[in-house]
Amino acid sequence: MDRFLNRMLPAALALTVLLSACKTEQAQPVAQDPSGADPSSASGRYVETALPLPDGIREAESLHLKSDGTLELIYSDVGSYEGPHYLASSSDGGKTWEKQDAPWLDALNGSNVEDIVYDVDGNCYLLTETYTPEMRAAIEEKEANGEELTGLDFPTPELLRVDPDGNTQTIPIQWERSAGDFVQAEILAYVGDGKLVTSGYYSVTVYDTTTGENTVSFEVSGQISRCVVQDGTIFASGYGGNGLSREISRFDLSAGETLDTLPCGTDASYFRLISSPEGLLRADETGLWKLGESEKWEQIVDGSITSLNMPTVTCTDALHLPDGDWLALVDTGGQYVQTPSLLQFHFDETLSSQPEGTIVISTLRDSETLRQAIGVYQKNIPQMKAELNVLLDEGSSMTVSDAVRSLNVELLAGKGPDLLLLDSMPIASYIEKGVLMDLSPALDGLPLLENVKGTYQTGGEIPAVPCRFGVPFLWATDDCSKSAGSLSELAAYFSGWTGEINPLRGRERTPFFDMSCDALMKLFYPVCAPAWIKEDGSIDTQPLAEFLEEIRTIAGSGTYEDDAGDYVPDPSMLGLYWAEGETEACAYLSQSFGEMAYADAGAQLNADGSFQLFRGQSAGNVFVPQAVLGIRKGTQYPDEVLEFVRTALSEEVQQTDLSDGYAVNTDALSHTAKNPYSNEESVMIFSSTNQETGEEFELHISWPSEAVMQEIEQLIRSVDTPCTIDETLLEMLVSETAAFFSGSSTAQEAAQSVAERAQAYLAE
């Protein structure tokens, strides 16, 4: 049922499922030679090759290895489980494909294919549902009205068996309906002896395919995303999220008993269980793993030196071919569109188990763009490994200041990582101290935005370069927009502000979403800091004091009783609040074209609404450099690290929208401005309800028109004033100005305190 609803109203523009990490201990990687050699041997490793899939493929519904070694692929060219569905085969391990006639698949067009499995005799089992046009219309109407999906005559799933000759038989399953009056059956797994497992949200059921009877059922504490059967045991796993388990539940089929849970063995952002003749497999961004006899996960393919480690790659299935190669069926792409791809992993005994050299990359926090670049780099240069060192991971007790201070000691001693992601670090200080290498050789010939490329240029050298950048935008009413040319104009506009009563909320409209002084300082920092941070990183106290006075003026006018504190809403919520009249204006550091769809939708709904570049004390068009790369002088691998920088700025890496900044590569920037959807896939609805009256407000989101996107792209290309956000300085700003905002010191005194602490920080 979830799949159908996701296609009816897909979360198309920036709705991501957040996968929580499993915190169990992970086994150490062990290279596995398919010839049966000692797995601890230091020689040999799997080398990745991308293989083609049939032209036009949008959805891979199943990949099956037949007993004769032929591969069969069932797929769709419209990205829909409702078809049309096609069958293709490959007799050379996936290198070439031929479409096959499959009348039994043609007969399923218009049916929702939930899952497909095969038995040992080559019979194909399909779990299907068919929604009539009337049912679709009824579901759409309830969804549009915000009603629960109850009282509907949901279709009964059908279980079909297709033999190797294409003959189809319907298996009469005696389904049990849930309280919502629909069958929770989405996942299939083959058991053997004429039995199949079906899985819903929180249960696993075994059915006899001859009688259709329920032979045994098991309850699961967490929502199930994957269910497989291996050697008489059912393994069911979740996929994370709020309250959803990522443990693997086990059930004994012969005894009909619930067993224990198995640790997932990974802290990766996702994992996928796979049943294989070799045993139970687990695929995730760390690679392909097998559950050993001692219930330790043993690594087959090392994801860290393949594209499996890329944030845009999700493994959905894996097969072991007769020649020893492994195939991985993966989904690739950014947050908007996923496309199936096929990867081949061939074991090369002539290579060492690990690449010849390693470049170490240090960053305060994880970076999607950095991981994407690592995957592409290692695919193109297999003799090198890029090792990522995240200084402030989830379990770290270090502060930003502690991490930077420790790194500074290494850098000033001529040691440390080969490459740094410099976000939130004192870049100006590093440049002044001469610890960074010139990146100019890596940038020659690349189509880059000149203003962004030259952010840190000093003389003829470029010691650091942004791979991404954010752009501050203001969404406001027309009256506010006319007074938004500077921070002082906005402060004057909001001085003594008394907003009209919002009928939906029953309270006054606020100037901005969060009216706390700390939140406003963080909001206005990018568009004001260039006016009071000098080139050497020191502070000009006079414009900083003016900044503090204006922030207090705006904050003093806020009357929002449920102050949101430090909560930073995503652009979808901001768009909703602004469109419904909750705020007079919304300021946001935009990271992608897709996010601007919320502003565009709000502007269309607000008769007097518009969006523009956000301005503060800076006279220019501000941008925030992000994913800023720098190379340590004295690195052992200068040429290799320069090539990594070039890879990170390539169109191949930058054309994928990861929502962590706009592309610096101009070709990639234009590519990400294009609508990635067909019209029917680009609509999303956000709603808000008054808890007291029940009144509901809806914001309908679709990809902006080509004309609007061209306008936005021109605004983005016009940026010319960088603001590097130094988190340590921002921490100082908040702590040293508390006395001013409480009324116990002057703005000048607070500014002086910030300047003195900043000076001491820069001297470290």
C-alpha positions as a printed Julia matrix, in Angstrom:
764×3 Matrix{Float64}:
   0.0     0.0     0.0
   2.86    2.37    0.78
   4.24    2.04   -2.73
   0.94    2.96   -4.32
   0.47    6.03   -2.15
   4.03    7.12   -2.77
   3.33    7.13   -6.46
   0.02    8.9    -6.1
   1.51   11.75   -4.09
   5.3    11.31   -4.15
   7.46   13.34   -1.8
   9.17   14.61   -4.87
  11.15   17.71   -4.09
  13.04   17.34   -0.85
  11.27   14.72    1.21
  13.91   12.28    2.39
  13.55    9.26    4.64
  16.08    9.67    7.45
  17.73    6.36    8.2
  18.91    6.06   11.79
  22.18    4.28   12.37
  22.51    0.91   14.05
  25.07    1.14   16.87
  26.41   -2.4    16.93
  30.01   -3.42   16.57
  31.09   -3.98   12.97
  33.35   -6.86   11.97
  36.72   -6.07   10.46
  36.95   -6.33    6.65
  38.28   -9.61    5.3
  38.97   -9.92    1.56
  37.19  -12.96    0.16
  38.73  -14.82   -2.78
  36.02  -16.74   -4.68
  38.56  -19.47   -5.55
  38.53  -20.61   -1.92
  41.9   -19.14   -0.92
  42.64  -18.2     2.66
  40.41  -15.15    3.36
  43.17  -13.57    5.44
  45.49  -13.52    2.43
  46.84  -10.06    1.69
  46.66  -10.46   -2.09
  43.74   -9.83   -4.41
  40.66   -7.67   -4.25
  37.45   -7.03   -6.15
  37.57   -4.45   -8.94
  34.38   -2.67   -9.98
  33.02   -2.28  -13.51
  29.72   -0.63  -14.48
  27.58   -2.81  -16.77
  24.73   -1.62  -19.02
  21.05   -2.23  -18.36
  18.28   -2.16  -20.98
  17.71    1.24  -22.59
  15.13    3.42  -20.89
  15.0     1.46  -17.63
  13.48    3.44  -14.74
  12.62    0.71  -12.23
  14.29   -2.69  -11.74
  11.64   -4.98  -10.26
  13.69   -8.19   -9.98
  17.03   -9.68  -11.04
  17.22  -13.48  -11.18
  20.01  -15.94  -11.96
  18.64  -19.07  -13.65
  20.15  -22.51  -13.17
  21.78  -22.34  -16.64
  23.61  -19.1   -15.73
  21.23  -16.8   -17.65
  20.19  -13.56  -15.99
  16.56  -12.42  -16.15
  15.53   -8.86  -15.4
  11.95   -7.62  -14.94
  11.79   -3.85  -15.24
   9.7    -0.79  -16.08
  10.56    2.18  -18.29
   8.2     4.61  -16.54
   9.38    4.24  -12.94
   6.11    2.66  -11.81
   5.31   -0.69  -10.24
   2.05   -0.52  -12.23
   3.93   -1.07  -15.48
   4.24   -1.53  -18.3
   6.58   -4.36  -17.3
   9.26   -5.91  -19.5
  11.48   -8.98  -19.4
  15.09   -8.97  -20.59
  17.73  -11.69  -20.43
  21.53  -11.8   -20.51
  23.68  -14.83  -21.26
  27.03  -13.07  -20.71
  26.79  -11.99  -17.07
  24.97   -8.72  -17.66
  27.23   -7.28  -20.37
  24.43   -7.31  -22.98
  20.66   -7.63  -22.72
  17.89   -8.83  -25.05
  14.21   -8.03  -24.5
  12.05  -11.18  -24.38
   8.38  -11.7   -25.24
   6.43  -12.11  -22.01
   2.64  -12.09  -22.56
   2.12  -12.92  -18.87
   3.84   -9.64  -17.96
   1.83   -7.69  -20.53
  -1.32   -8.95  -18.81
  -0.17   -7.28  -15.57
   0.03   -3.75  -16.99
  -2.04   -1.53  -14.74
  -1.49   -3.81  -11.75
   0.7    -2.77   -8.87
   3.51   -5.36   -8.6
   4.54   -5.35   -4.93
   7.29   -7.97   -4.99
   8.76  -10.83   -7.06
  10.61  -13.98   -5.95
  11.73  -17.23   -7.58
  11.85  -20.81   -6.3
  14.54  -23.4    -6.97
  12.6   -24.78   -9.95
  12.55  -21.41  -11.71
   8.92  -20.59  -10.95
   8.28  -16.87  -10.54
   5.92  -15.62   -7.82
   4.42  -12.14   -8.05
   2.44  -10.31   -5.38
   0.11   -7.86   -7.16
  -2.72   -5.43   -6.45
  -5.01   -3.72   -8.97
  -6.54   -0.34   -8.23
  -9.53    0.78  -10.27
  -9.75    4.41  -11.47
 -12.58    4.9    -8.96
 -10.37    3.66   -6.12
  -7.53    5.96   -7.15
  -9.92    8.91   -7.25
 -11.29    8.05   -3.79
  -7.8     7.8    -2.31
  -6.75   11.08   -3.93
  -9.83   12.82   -2.54
  -9.22   11.59    1.0
  -5.55   12.51    0.79
  -6.4    15.99   -0.5
  -8.85   16.49    2.38
  -6.4    15.19    4.97
  -8.69   12.27    5.86
  -7.63    8.85    7.06
  -7.77    6.08    4.44
 -10.62    4.18    6.07
 -13.96    2.99    4.75
 -12.51    2.17    1.33
 -12.9    -1.12   -0.49
  -9.19   -1.77   -0.93
  -8.3    -4.41   -3.51
  -7.32   -7.89   -2.36
  -3.74   -8.82   -3.3
  -3.21  -11.62   -5.78
  -0.39  -14.14   -5.64
   0.58  -15.4    -9.09
   2.89  -18.24  -10.04
   4.5   -18.18  -13.47
   6.35  -21.33  -14.59
   9.48  -21.18  -16.79
   7.29  -21.55  -19.91
   5.23  -18.47  -19.02
   2.1   -20.25  -17.84
   0.33  -18.27  -15.11
  -1.64  -19.61  -12.16
  -3.44  -17.63   -9.43
  -2.78  -19.05   -5.96
  -5.9   -18.7    -3.76
  -4.44  -17.19   -0.6
  -6.77  -16.72    2.38
  -5.67  -13.2     3.25
  -6.41  -11.58    6.59
  -7.44   -7.92    6.5
  -6.15   -5.4     9.03
  -8.15   -2.87   11.02
  -7.71   -0.43    8.13
  -9.56   -2.92    5.92
  -6.65   -3.75    3.68
  -4.14   -6.59    3.52
  -0.68   -5.76    4.84
   1.29   -7.85    2.37
   4.16   -6.18    0.57
   7.17   -8.5     0.73
   7.63  -12.05   -0.56
  10.23  -14.67    0.29
  10.5   -18.25   -0.92
  10.58  -20.95    1.77
  10.5   -24.23   -0.14
   8.17  -27.24   -0.08
   5.38  -25.16   -1.62
   5.48  -22.41    0.97
   5.96  -18.65    0.71
   6.49  -15.94    3.29
   4.61  -12.66    3.06
   5.39   -9.71    5.24
   3.37   -6.65    6.16
   4.31   -3.78    8.43
   4.75   -5.66   11.71
   4.15   -9.34   10.94
   5.51  -12.27    8.95
   3.16  -14.97    7.65
   3.89  -18.31    5.97
   1.32  -19.54    3.43
   0.88  -22.91    1.8
   0.8   -22.28   -1.97
  -1.37  -25.38   -2.55
  -4.17  -24.68   -0.09
  -3.65  -20.94    0.4
  -3.8   -21.43    4.16
  -1.87  -19.51    6.79
   0.47  -22.07    8.37
   2.21  -19.85   10.91
   2.58  -16.13   11.73
   5.14  -14.13   13.68
   4.83  -10.67   15.16
   7.72   -8.2    14.8
   8.32   -5.26   17.14
   9.54   -2.88   14.44
   8.35   -2.07   10.94
   9.73   -4.5     8.36
  11.49   -3.4     5.21
  13.05   -6.69    4.14
  12.31  -10.36    4.76
  14.41  -13.3     3.49
  14.58  -17.04    4.19
  17.9   -18.81    4.62
  18.35  -22.48    5.65
  14.97  -22.78    7.35
  15.19  -19.47    9.19
  13.24  -16.3     8.42
  15.22  -13.08    8.79
  13.22   -9.84    8.98
  14.83   -6.42    9.2
  13.68   -2.84    9.57
  15.21    0.29    8.1
  15.51    2.77   10.95
  13.55    5.93   11.57
  11.63    7.08   14.63
  10.91    4.05   16.77
  11.61    1.57   13.96
  13.98   -1.27   14.74
  17.13   -1.98   12.75
  17.74   -5.28   14.51
  17.27   -8.47   12.49
  14.52  -10.72   13.89
  14.85  -14.49   13.4
  12.14  -17.15   13.24
  12.5   -20.95   13.12
  10.2   -22.27   10.39
  10.3   -25.96   11.32
   9.52  -25.32   14.99
   7.26  -22.34   14.32
   9.06  -20.39   17.01
  10.37  -16.88   17.36
  14.12  -16.91   17.91
  16.35  -14.06   19.0
  17.5   -10.93   17.2
  20.72  -10.62   15.27
  22.81   -7.42   15.32
  22.82   -5.75   11.95
  26.59   -5.34   12.25
  26.81   -1.92   10.67
  26.4     1.75   11.47
  25.76    2.54    7.8
  22.81    4.73    6.83
  20.96    1.73    5.35
  21.36   -2.02    4.98
  19.71   -4.63    2.77
  19.38   -8.35    3.57
  19.82  -10.75    0.63
  19.29  -14.5     0.47
  21.99  -16.31   -1.49
  23.29  -19.87   -2.02
  26.44  -18.65   -0.25
  24.42  -17.74    2.87
  22.75  -14.67    4.32
  24.17  -11.49    2.78
  24.04   -7.87    3.89
  24.63   -4.98    1.51
  25.24   -1.4     2.62
  27.56    1.51    1.93
  30.45   -0.34    3.62
  30.23   -3.12    1.05
  28.87   -6.65    0.64
  29.0    -8.93    3.69
  28.22  -12.59    4.5
  27.07  -13.93    7.86
  29.68  -16.48    8.91
  29.26  -19.65   10.95
  30.11  -17.86   14.2
  27.53  -15.19   13.36
  30.23  -12.65   12.55
  29.77  -10.54    9.45
  32.59  -11.23    6.98
  33.28   -8.75    4.21
  33.21   -9.93    0.6
  33.48   -6.61   -1.28
  35.03   -3.6     0.45
  32.62   -0.71   -0.11
  35.16    1.91    0.99
  37.12    1.44   -2.26
  34.11    1.11   -4.55
  31.16    3.28   -5.53
  28.99    1.43   -2.98
  30.31    4.02   -0.52
  28.8     6.91   -2.49
  25.72    8.57   -0.92
  23.94    8.36   -4.28
  24.26    4.55   -4.49
  21.93    2.11   -2.69
  22.38   -1.62   -3.22
  19.08   -3.49   -3.65
  20.26   -6.97   -4.68
  23.41   -9.02   -5.23
  24.13  -12.23   -7.17
  27.17  -14.55   -7.27
  27.84  -15.65  -10.85
  29.22  -19.09  -11.79
  32.54  -17.51  -12.88
  33.08  -16.06   -9.39
  32.08  -12.48  -10.16
  29.51  -10.66   -8.05
  26.79   -8.45   -9.49
  25.18   -5.68   -7.47
  21.9    -4.12   -8.59
  21.9    -0.56   -7.25
  19.81    2.59   -7.4
  21.82    5.69   -8.24
  21.01    9.38   -8.3
  20.34   12.37   -6.07
  17.43   13.03   -3.76
  14.91   13.47   -6.59
  15.34   10.69   -9.16
  16.8     7.21   -8.67
  17.93    5.14  -11.67
  18.85    1.42  -11.59
  22.45    0.51  -12.39
  24.38   -2.74  -12.47
  27.87   -3.13  -10.98
  30.21   -6.05  -11.6
  32.88   -6.97   -9.04
  35.69   -9.14  -10.41
  38.35  -10.59   -8.12
  41.82   -9.68   -9.39
  44.51  -11.82   -7.78
  47.3    -9.66   -9.19
  46.31   -6.67   -7.04
  47.08   -6.12   -3.4
  44.13   -6.38   -1.03
  44.26   -2.62   -0.56
  45.28    0.2    -2.97
  48.97    1.12   -3.16
  48.62    4.53   -1.54
  46.22    6.28    0.81
  45.3     9.95    0.97
  43.8    10.96    4.3
  40.97   13.5     4.27
  39.93   15.23    7.5
  36.66   17.05    8.04
  34.81   18.29   11.1
  31.57   16.77    9.87
  30.53   14.25    7.26
  29.89   15.55    3.75
  27.74   14.04    1.01
  29.75   15.77   -1.71
  32.99   14.54   -0.19
  31.73   10.95   -0.12
  30.48   11.27   -3.69
  33.91   12.52   -4.78
  35.63    9.68   -2.93
  33.52    7.11   -4.78
  34.21    8.61   -8.21
  37.91    9.12   -7.43
  38.5     5.53   -6.32
  36.55    4.19   -9.29
  38.76    6.19  -11.68
  42.03    5.71   -9.76
  41.86    2.22   -8.17
  45.52    2.32   -7.11
  44.7     5.02   -4.53
  42.44    4.91   -1.5
  40.8     8.03   -0.08
  40.35    7.57    3.67
  37.82    9.85    5.34
  38.43   10.98    8.91
  35.36   12.68   10.46
  36.55   14.54   13.57
  33.1    15.26   15.03
  31.07   12.11   14.45
  27.88   11.33   16.35
  29.69    9.72   19.27
  32.33   12.42   19.67
  32.48   14.5    22.85
  34.83   17.05   21.26
  33.7    20.59   20.56
  34.44   22.44   17.34
  37.11   24.47   19.19
  38.77   21.33   20.55
  38.86   19.65   17.15
  40.27   22.73   15.39
  42.87   23.29   18.11
  44.1    19.69   17.85
  44.26   19.9    14.06
  46.14   23.2    14.23
  48.91   21.6    16.27
  49.41   18.96   13.59
  49.32   21.38   10.67
  51.79   23.82   12.21
  54.13   20.88   12.83
  54.0    19.99    9.13
  51.92   16.87    9.81
  48.3    15.9     9.59
  45.93   14.86    6.79
  46.71   15.21    3.1
  43.49   17.05    2.36
  41.08   19.04    4.51
  37.44   19.91    4.18
  37.78   23.38    5.69
  34.15   24.14    6.5
  33.84   25.75    9.97
  37.63   26.01   10.23
  39.77   29.21   10.39
  40.59   29.24    6.68
  41.99   32.78    6.68
  44.39   31.83    9.46
  45.55   28.72    7.59
  46.18   30.79    4.47
  48.1    33.44    6.44
  50.25   30.78    8.11
  51.03   29.2     4.72
  50.01   25.65    5.55
  47.94   25.15    2.39
  49.16   24.25   -1.1
  48.21   26.08   -4.32
  45.28   24.33   -6.05
  45.49   26.23   -9.34
  46.87   23.24  -11.35
  43.76   21.21  -10.45
  41.36   23.94  -11.59
  42.74   24.66  -15.05
  40.22   23.98  -17.81
  37.26   23.3   -15.5
  34.09   25.37  -16.14
  33.75   26.97  -12.7
  31.94   30.06  -11.41
  34.79   32.54  -11.27
  33.52   34.5    -8.25
  33.18   31.32   -6.21
  36.35   29.71   -7.55
  38.41   32.75   -6.51
  36.93   33.05   -3.0
  40.29   32.44   -1.3
  42.63   33.55   -4.08
  45.76   35.26   -2.78
  47.99   36.78   -5.43
  48.32   34.19   -8.15
  47.56   31.22   -5.9
  44.34   29.54   -4.83
  45.01   27.79   -1.49
  41.4    26.69   -0.96
  38.39   26.23   -3.22
  34.67   25.65   -2.52
  33.06   22.66   -4.2
  29.58   23.87   -3.22
  27.99   27.07   -1.98
  24.81   28.2    -0.3
  22.85   31.33   -1.23
  20.82   33.3     1.36
  17.32   34.06    0.06
  14.56   36.17    1.56
  10.89   35.28    1.06
   8.72   38.21    2.09
   5.58   40.22    1.44
   5.96   42.97   -1.13
   5.89   45.69    1.56
   8.69   43.99    3.44
  10.66   43.31    0.25
  10.69   47.04   -0.55
  12.43   47.64    2.79
  14.85   44.73    2.59
  17.83   46.42    0.98
  19.87   46.27    4.18
  19.79   45.2     7.82
  19.09   48.75    8.96
  16.11   49.04    6.57
  14.67   45.76    7.86
  15.19   46.85   11.47
  13.37   50.11   10.74
  10.54   48.21    9.02
  10.09   45.87   11.99
  10.64   48.52   14.69
   7.59   48.46   16.92
   6.12   45.69   14.78
   2.56   44.63   15.51
   1.5    41.93   13.11
  -2.08   41.29   12.14
  -3.8    38.3    13.72
  -3.34   35.11   11.74
  -6.82   33.55   11.48
  -5.45   30.01   11.23
  -3.18   30.34   14.25
  -5.13   32.93   16.21
  -2.02   34.95   17.04
   0.06   37.78   15.62
   2.22   37.23   12.6
   5.93   37.46   13.47
   8.7    39.12   11.44
  10.69   35.86   11.16
  10.1    32.26   12.18
  12.34   32.3    15.26
  12.53   35.6    17.17
  15.25   34.76   19.72
  18.34   36.96   19.51
  20.66   33.96   19.14
  18.61   32.58   16.26
  18.44   35.95   14.51
  22.22   36.43   14.81
  22.78   33.03   13.19
  20.2    33.87   10.53
  21.77   37.22    9.64
  25.41   36.16   10.12
  26.08   35.23    6.45
  24.75   38.52    5.05
  26.34   40.73    7.74
  29.64   39.15    8.79
  31.53   40.29    5.64
  31.03   43.87    6.93
  32.84   43.25   10.22
  35.23   40.33    9.6
  38.45   41.6     8.04
  40.59   39.68    5.54
  42.93   38.45    8.29
  39.98   37.2    10.35
  40.05   39.99   12.95
  36.9    41.9    13.93
  35.93   45.5    13.11
  33.99   46.41   16.25
  31.99   49.38   14.92
  29.9    47.53   12.26
  29.59   44.58   14.68
  28.12   46.88   17.34
  25.65   48.22   14.76
  24.74   44.62   13.88
  23.93   43.86   17.52
  21.75   46.97   17.88
  19.73   46.14   14.76
  19.26   42.5    15.78
  17.92   43.62   19.16
  15.49   45.95   17.41
  14.09   43.11   15.3
  14.03   40.62   18.18
  12.35   43.12   20.48
   9.33   43.28   18.22
   8.67   39.54   18.35
   5.49   38.4    20.1
   5.54   34.72   19.21
   4.78   33.01   22.53
   5.91   29.53   21.41
   9.44   30.66   20.56
  11.19   27.93   18.62
  14.6    28.5    20.25
  17.44   27.0    18.24
  15.18   24.92   15.99
  15.91   25.55   12.32
  12.98   24.46   10.14
  13.53   22.93    6.74
  12.45   24.9     3.65
   9.19   22.95    3.35
   8.07   24.14    6.79
   9.25   27.69    6.14
   7.32   27.73    2.88
   4.22   26.51    4.69
   4.5    29.04    7.54
   5.12   31.93    5.16
   2.37   30.98    2.72
  -0.23   30.66    5.49
   0.7    34.06    6.94
   2.56   32.81   10.02
   5.54   35.1     9.3
   6.07   38.34    7.43
   9.34   37.05    6.01
  11.47   33.92    5.85
  15.23   33.97    5.39
  16.94   30.75    4.44
  20.35   29.58    3.25
  19.25   27.84    0.06
  21.2    24.72   -0.87
  19.53   23.53   -4.07
  17.13   24.51   -6.84
  14.59   22.01   -5.55
  14.3    23.89   -2.26
  13.28   27.02   -4.12
  10.08   25.25   -5.14
   8.72   25.99   -1.66
   9.4    29.7    -2.03
   7.87   29.7    -5.5
   4.74   27.91   -4.25
   4.4    30.37   -1.37
   4.86   33.33   -3.69
   2.07   32.05   -5.96
  -0.25   31.55   -2.99
   0.61   34.87   -1.37
  -0.85   37.52   -3.63
   1.71   40.01   -2.32
   4.63   37.59   -1.84
   7.99   37.35   -3.59
  11.5    36.02   -3.07
  14.87   37.69   -3.6
  18.5    37.55   -2.51
  18.8    38.23    1.23
  20.73   41.37    2.17
  22.13   42.55    5.49
  25.15   44.78    6.1
  27.0    43.52    3.05
  26.6    45.57   -0.13
  27.18   42.58   -2.41
  25.3    39.41   -3.29
  26.4    37.04   -0.55
  27.16   33.34   -0.89
  28.45   30.87    1.69
  31.37   28.72    0.48
  30.8    25.06    1.36
  32.69   21.8     0.94
  35.84   23.94    0.87
  38.92   21.85    0.02
  42.52   22.58    0.9
  45.7    20.49    0.55
  48.32   20.42    3.29
  51.73   21.56    2.14
  54.17   18.67    2.4
  51.67   15.93    1.52
  53.28   12.71    0.31
  50.9    12.59   -2.66
  50.62   16.11   -4.13
  49.61   15.01   -7.65
  47.1    12.46   -6.39
  45.47   14.93   -4.01
  45.27   17.59   -6.72
  43.47   15.01   -8.86
  41.02   14.45   -6.02
  40.22   18.17   -5.95
  39.69   18.11   -9.7
  37.38   15.11   -9.32
  35.33   16.86   -6.62
  34.79   19.8    -8.99
  33.97   17.66  -12.01
  30.54   17.58  -13.61
  30.3    13.86  -12.8
  30.31   14.63   -9.06
  28.6    18.01   -9.11
  25.64   17.26  -11.36
  24.02   15.18   -8.61
  21.87   17.35   -6.35
  22.72   16.29   -2.8
  21.11   19.34   -1.16
  24.42   20.34    0.41
  25.0    23.36   -1.79
  24.81   24.6    -5.36
  27.33   23.3    -7.88
  30.42   25.42   -8.53
  30.82   23.66  -11.88
  28.71   25.79  -14.25
  27.66   22.88  -16.49
  26.47   20.97  -13.43
  24.73   24.09  -12.07
  22.6    24.41  -15.2
  21.89   20.69  -15.18
  20.52   20.74  -11.61
  18.2    23.66  -12.48
  16.28   21.45  -14.92
  13.09   19.68  -13.87
  14.07   16.05  -13.08
  10.45   14.89  -13.21
   7.64   14.36  -15.62
   4.65   16.53  -14.71
   2.74   13.81  -12.91
   5.67   13.13  -10.59
   6.32   16.65   -9.39
   3.42   17.42   -7.05
   3.58   17.32   -3.28
   1.2    18.59   -0.62
   2.1    20.05    2.77
  -0.67   20.82    5.21
  -1.14   22.55    8.55
  -4.12   22.29   10.87
  -5.42   24.54   13.64
  -5.66   22.14   16.56
  -8.49   24.14   18.14
 -10.76   24.78   15.15
  -9.68   21.97   12.82
  -9.19   24.46    9.99
  -6.64   23.17    7.51
  -4.21   24.97    5.23
  -2.48   23.33    2.27
   0.58   24.22    0.24
   0.84   22.46   -3.12
   4.43   22.12   -4.3
   5.56   21.54   -7.87
   8.8    22.15   -9.7
   8.92   25.84  -10.73
   8.48   26.77  -14.36
  11.5    26.99  -16.64
  11.22   30.79  -16.65
  11.26   30.95  -12.83
  14.22   28.59  -12.66
  16.14   30.66  -15.16
  15.49   33.72  -12.99
  16.71   31.87   -9.89
  19.78   30.58  -11.72
  20.7    34.11  -12.78
  20.4    35.28   -9.17
  22.63   32.44   -8.04
  25.21   33.14  -10.73
  25.3    36.8    -9.63
  26.79   36.07   -6.18
  30.03   37.93   -5.58
  30.59   38.31   -1.82
  31.71   35.26    0.15
  30.97   34.71    3.82
  32.82   31.82    5.35
  30.95   30.62    8.42
  33.41   29.95   11.24
  31.47   28.0    13.86
  33.98   28.79   16.59
  33.55   32.52   15.94
  29.77   32.07   15.86
  29.95   30.37   19.28
  31.95   33.33   20.58
  29.43   35.76   19.12
  26.56   34.09   20.96
  28.36   33.77   24.31
  30.01   37.22   24.36
  26.83   39.13   23.46
  24.54   37.56   26.07
  25.21   40.43   28.48
  24.27   43.0    25.84
  20.95   41.34   25.03
  20.16   41.04   28.73
  20.81   44.78   29.12
  23.92   44.62   31.3
  26.46   45.88   28.71
  26.6    48.11   25.65
  26.83   46.96   22.04
  30.34   48.42   21.79
  31.48   46.51   24.88
  30.02   43.28   23.53
  31.68   43.85   20.15
  35.01   44.47   21.85
  34.7    41.22   23.84
  34.05   39.3    20.62
  37.02   40.96   18.9
  39.41   40.1    21.75
  38.38   36.46   21.88
  38.61   36.2    18.1
  42.15   37.63   18.19
  43.25   35.05   20.75
  41.63   32.29   18.69
  43.44   33.36   15.51
  46.78   33.44   17.33
  46.56   29.75   18.29
